[in-house]
Amino acid sequence: MLYFINFVANAAILVFEIAGARLLAPYLGTSTEVWAALIAVILGGMSAGYWIGGVVADKYPSYRMLGILIFASSCAAFIAWGVRDLIPSALVGLTVQASLTGATVVIALILFAPLAVLLGMVSPYVAKLALQNLQTSARVVGRLSAFGAAGSIVGAISTGAYLIAYFSIDQILLGVAVALLILSLIVSFEKYLPKFSVLALILIASVSFSSQQTHGEERVADVATPYNRIWVINNETLFGKSVRMLRTDPFGIQCVMSIKSDGTVDESEPVFWYQRFFAEAAANANHSRMLVLGGCNHSLPRYLQHKYPDAQIDVVEIDPGMTAVAINHFDFDPAMSSLNIFHEDARMYIARTQAQYDYIVMDTFNAALSIPHHLTTQESFEDVKRLLAPDGILAINMLASPRGPGSEFVAAMARTVGTVFPYVRLQYNKNFTATRIQNVMLLASNNPLSQLPQTASSQPIEILESRDLTDGIILTDSYAPVENMLREMAPQLLLQY
């Protein structure tokens, strides 16, 4: 029983940690900075729990106290579940202005540290009860550590491979709380504890708060997928018309479509100007076969299909949950579409495929502060070049600013792509100032790019010829600090989006 308790306690910590990262994604993103801060808080809480648990176990070594300790951790889990969206929505605007790491630490300390401390106390407490004599002490401690590590492994793998795929984040957090409550009842046979547990469960569950809604927005869906926590939102004010948006973090809008008067979405007229530009730029390539890396709700490939119905368009989207959201909330019907959709990592696809494309669009940088760095490197663009026809065009969408916060990333991308392609051009919407965070287009080819459009459906385009290709660093698989380059954008992005 003691080994089993240690197994469950360590598994619960890992489940809560991984699910917690997904919980915070819409508020803080999924960058390594957020992950590192969250892991630090969990480890710090466990360390404090080990210390305190050792002291308490020496003074009060009993199964009754162990049961109460596990019950207290269950209460902490219930409270975290109850305020899971209230705390980050209330604090993120105040804390992230100073530091993304600081914001994560503050929110994680409130939501997850109490549980980490209490479950950390379980290990030394179990060790105290399990040790019978000094002759077998090392063996017992070794077994307890092994069972604890096994619990961590099972918790991590089951959460990543199963729980997040089939359950919502709130169901996972609630499941951990219920499991700990049941375990506390098994451990402690005191008559009053079950009664108190039921009463506490009712009281704690009553504090469950729904997420705070942004003015002018209506939350349509909150979907957990193997890769994202997705919010689908209707908004009547942001773009001056009725739209349905998809968010995976607070630092941008990943994809959006207009809502027609009949309530369906309009795939024939994109909301973002850069999507119109991509479609018009395709006219300058032999666009019979196109590749779109990053599908999101498939609004861009659907628009390209609308513009070029005879083209063969392959779409690579790592998250099958995105396609499911597109089907359920953005009127996408794969049976009625000629798009070829591949659910896999874009880097893996471009490395393995032997297909040749006339036009390749990279729209994978949909989370401004959690860039998939492996798609920004010299090696990845060498694979892209292998797929591109001799007269083909590569078009990349970046959310940054040409001259302000994030421009270091723009310069690095331009120089990196410039080591692979002889012709590179950067463009942005002339209606926006160069220091504003916006969609910056990078185009590359083996041929001169002078024939590309100067406007995108009447939106004037500012061209940055070569954008000082020598002042950016070359991003490689061994060194691509893209998140650090974009960190200073966080405050402005929160205000914009």
N, C-alpha and C positions, 0 to 999 in steps of 0.2 A: 504493500500500500504506500509506503513512504517513497519508494522509487517511482511509483506511478504518479504520486503527487508532484514530485520534482519534474517529471516528464511533462505533465499538463501545464505546470506553472511556466516553464520555459517555452513551451509551444504557444501559450496564450500571449506571451510578450511579443514573439515574432509575428503572430497573426495581427495583433493590434498595431505593430510598427508598420507593416506593409500596407494594411488597410488604411492606417492613419495617413500615410503618404498619399494614397489615392484620395482620401477625404479632403486633404488640404490642397490638392492640385488646382481646383478652380479658383482658389484664393491666392496661392503663392507660386503656382507652377510646379514643374517637376525637374528643375535643374539640379545639378550635383550640389549646388550650394544649399538648396532646400533639404535634399537627402542627407547631406553631411551634418547639418544642424539638427535634423530630427534624430539621426542615429546618435549624435553626441548627447542629446537630452535623454534618450532611452538608456544609453550606457551609464550616464551620470546618475540617473534614478536607480538603476540596478546596483551600482556601486554603493550608493547611500543605503540602499536596502540591505545589502550584504553586511555592512558595518552595523547598522541598527539591529538587524535580525540576530546577529551574533550576540549582541548585548542582551536583547530581550530573551533569547533562548536560554542563556545562562541563568537568568533570574526566574523565568516562568516556563520550565520545560514540561509541557503537557499537551496531549492531543486536543483537549478542549481549547487551549489558547491557539493551537495551530488552526483549528476549525474557525475560530473567530478571526484570525488573520486572513484566511482565505475568503471568509465572508466579507471582510472589509475591502479586499481587492475586488470582489464582485460588485460592491457598492460603488467603488471608484470607476469601474467599467460601465456600470449603469449611468452614472452621472456624466461620464464622457460621451456616452451614446446620446443622452438626453440633450446635451448642449453642443452637439457635434458641429452644427452650423452656426449657432448663435455666437460662440466665442470667436471663430475666425472672421465672420462677417462684421463683428463689432470692433475688432482690434486691428484688422489688416490695414485699414486706411491710416491708422495712427502710427503703426510700427514700421511698415515697409518704406515709408518716406525716409527713414534714417538708414535702414539696412535690411536687406532681404534675409540675411542670416539672423539678425536680431529679431525680426518679425517671426521667423520660424521658431526660434528659441522661446520667445514669450508665449506664443500660442501653444507650442508643444508642452511647455512647463505646466500650463493650466490643464490641458486636455489629457496628456499622456504620462507626465512625470509621477503623479500620485499612484497610478497603477503599477508603473515600473518599480517604484520604491517598495510597495507592498508585496509584489511578486518576488522582488529581489530578496526580501526578508524570508521567503519560504525556504530557500536553499540552506542557509545556516541553521534554520529551525529544524528542518528535516534531518540534517546531519547530527544535530544534538540528540534527537530522539533515536536515530539509527545506531549511534555508537554505543557499544556495550562494553568494550574493553580496548585497551591500547594495542593489544597484539594484532587485532584485525582492523584498527582504525584506518590505516592507509587503504586497505582493500575496500572498506565501506565508502570512504570519500571518493575513491576512484570510480566505483560503481555509480554513486550519485552523480558525479560529474558526467559520466558517460550517458546516463539516462537523461540528464538535463540537456546535453548536447544533442542527443537523439530527438528530444522534444523540439528543440530549436530547428533542427533539420526538417522534421515533419511539419512543423508550423509554417516554415518558409515555403517549402515545396507545395504543400496542400493549398496555401493561400494563393500562390502565383499560378499554379496549374489548374486548380479546381474552384476554390471558394469565389475568387473574383470573377471567374467565368460564368458562374451560375447563381450568384447571390449579389444583392445590392450591398453597398458599403454599410448602410445602417443595419441590415440584417446580419452582416458579419460581426459588427461591433456588439450588437445585441446578443448574438449567439455566444460570444466569448463571455459576456456578463452572466448569461444563464448557465453556461457550463461551469463557471467558477462558483456560482450559487449552489448548484447541485453538488459539486465536489465538497463544498463547505458543510453541507448537510450530511454527506456520507462520512466525513471525518469526525464530525462532532455529533454525538448522540444525546446532547442535552435537550430536554423537552422544550425549553423556552426558545431555542434558536430557530427552529422551523417556523414558529408562529411569528417571531420578530422578522424573519426573512421575508415572509409573505407580505407583512405590513410595509416593510422597507421597500419591497419591490413595487408595491402600488404607489407609494409616495414618490419614489424616484422616477418611475415611468411617467408620472403626471407632469414632470418638468420638461418633457420632450418638446422642443421648439422646432418649428419649421424654419427653413432658411429665410433670411431677410431678402426681400425683393427690391431691386433697384427701381427708382422712379421711372414709370413708363414701360416697365417690363412685366411680362407674364411668363412664369416658368411653365413650360409645356411638359418637359420630361427631365428626369435626372437618372442617367443610365451609367452603370458601371460595366466596363468592357475589359478584356485582357490587358489593354494598354492605356486606357483613359478613364477618367470620370467625366462624362459628357453632360453638359446642360444644353437643352434645347429651349430657346427663349423667343417669344413673340415681342416685338418692339414697335411702337407706333411713332416714335419721335426721333430716334437716332439718325436715320437717313432721310427724314422728311416724308416717309411713306411707310406703309405697313410691311414689315419684313419678319422673316423667321431666321434666327441666328443659331449658330452652334459654337459653344465655348468649351475649351478644355483647360484654360487658365485665365487669370484676370488681365493678362498683358496683351490683349488683342482679341479680335474676333476671327475665329478660324475659317468659317465660311458662312455665307448668308445668301438668302434668296428672297425675292419679292413675293408677297402674297396677293393673289388676284382676288377680284370681288367675290368669286365663288368659293374662296377659302383654300384653293389649291395654290401651289407655288408656280412661279413663272420661270421656266428654264430657257426661254428664248431671249431674255434681256437681263444680263448680270447686273448686280448692284455695284460691285467693285470695278473701278475704271481699268485696273490693270488686266482684268480678264478680257475686256474688249481689246486692249492693246495686244495681248497675247494672240487673240484670234486674228487681228489684222496683220500682225507680224508673220503669222503662218502663211499668209498669202504670198509672201516673198520667198517661201521655200516650196519645194516640190512636196506638198503636204499630203500625199496619198497614204502615208503611214506615219502615225504620230504616237509618241509615248508621253504619258503624263505620270510623273512621279509624285505621289501624294494626292489621294482622291478626296479626302474629307467627305462631304455629302455628295460628291460627284457633280457639283454645280459647274465647275470649269470644263471637265470632259463632256458633260451634257451640252454645254453651250458650243463647244467646238464641234460636236456632232451635229448640232443644229445648223451651224454655219457651213460645215463641209460634210454633208450627208453621205458622200461616197468614200470618205476617208476611213481607213482602218485605224482605230484608236485603241491602244492598250493602256490600261490604268493599273498602277501598282499602289496599293494601299495596305499598309502593314496591319491595320486593325480591322478584322471582319466585323467588329461591333460598329464601326463607322458606317459600313455598308448597310447594316441592319437598321441603324438610325436613319439613313437616307431613305430606306424603304418605308419605314414606319412613320416618319415625320416630315419627309421632303418629297413624297410622291414619286420616288424612284422605282421603276418597274424593270428589273433586269431582263425579264422575258420579252419586253417590248423594246429593249435597247440593243444596239449592235456593239456596245462597248465590251471589250475583253478585260475582265477584272482579275487581277492576281493579288492575293492576300499574302504578302511576304515583305520582308525588309527590302527597301529600294536598293541598298548596296549589294545585297545578295542577288537580287534580280539582275542588276546590270553586270555583275560578275559572271553569272552563269549563262545568260541568254546569248544566242547567236544571231538574233534578229537585227535587221538594219532599219534605221528610222530616218525620215527626212526632217522631222521636227521633234525635239525633245523639250518638254516643259518640266522644270523642277520646282514644285510648289510644296516642298516638304518642310519648310521652315515656318510652320504654322503656329508654333509657340515661341514667342519672341525671345524669352529668356531660358528656354530649354531646347536649344538647337541640337539636332542630331549631328554631332560633330564629325562622325565618320562619313557624312555626305558632303563635307566642306573641303576635303583634303585633295591634294595633288593626285594621289593614287586613285581616288574615286573618279575624278574628272578624266583621268587617262582611260578608265573603263568606259565612261560615257562617250569619249571620243571614238573608241573602237566601234560603238554602236551607231554612230552618226554617219550618214551618207556624206560623200565628199563635198557636196554643196549644201549640206544641212545646216540647221541653226539650233543652238542650245539657248533656251530662255529660262532665267532663274528669277524667282520672286523673293525679295528679302524685306523684312520689316525692320527698318533702321532709319538713319537719317544721313543724307549725303555729306553734311558738314558738321553736324552736332553730335549728340550722344549716339553711340553706335556706329559712327563713321569709321572707327578703327576696324570694325568688322567688314564694312563695305570695302575699304582699301585692301584688307587682307584677301577678301574673296576675289577682287579684281586682279590682284597680283598673282594669286594662286591659279586662277583660271587662265591668266595670261601666260603662264609657263607651259600650258598645254595647247592653247589655241592662239593662232597668230593675230586674230582680230577680236577685240573685246570692246564693248561699249556699255556705259551705264546711263540710265535714264530715270527721270522721276517726273511727277506731275508739276508743271510750272505754276499751277495755282497755289501750291504750298511752298513755304519758304524752305530753303535748303537745310535749315537747322531743325525742322519739324520731323518727328518720327513718322514715317510713311512707308508706302510700298516703293521700293527701289528696284528697278529692273536691270538685270545684268544679261547682256546678250553676247554670245560668242559664236565664232564660225571659223572655218578654214579660208573663207573668202571675205572681201570687204563688205561692211554692213551699211554702206551708204544708201541702199535702197529701202531701208526699213522706214515705216511710217513716222511722220513727225507729230502726229496727233493720234489720240485714241477716242474716236467718237466725239470730236470737237474739244477734247481735253488737250491743251497744249503740253508738249513734252519738252523738258529741259534735258539736253544732251551733255553729259560729262565725258568728253573725249579722253579716254585712257585714265582719267581720275588719279593722276600721280601713281601709276602702277608700281613705282619703286619705293613708295613710303609704307606699304603694307608688308606684313610678314608673309612668308609662304607657309600655308597650313599643310601639315603632313599627318600621316597616321600616328606618328610618334609624338607630335606636338601640334595640338589644335585647341588653344585656350579660348574658344569662341564665347563661352558663357561669361568669362571674365571681361571680355571686350564689350559685352552688352549689358553688364550689370548696372551701369549708371543710367540706363534708360528706364528702370523700374518706376521711379516716381512720376515721370511724365506719362508713361503708359497708363498708369492707374487713373490719372486725371483725364486722359484722352478717351479711354474705353470703359 
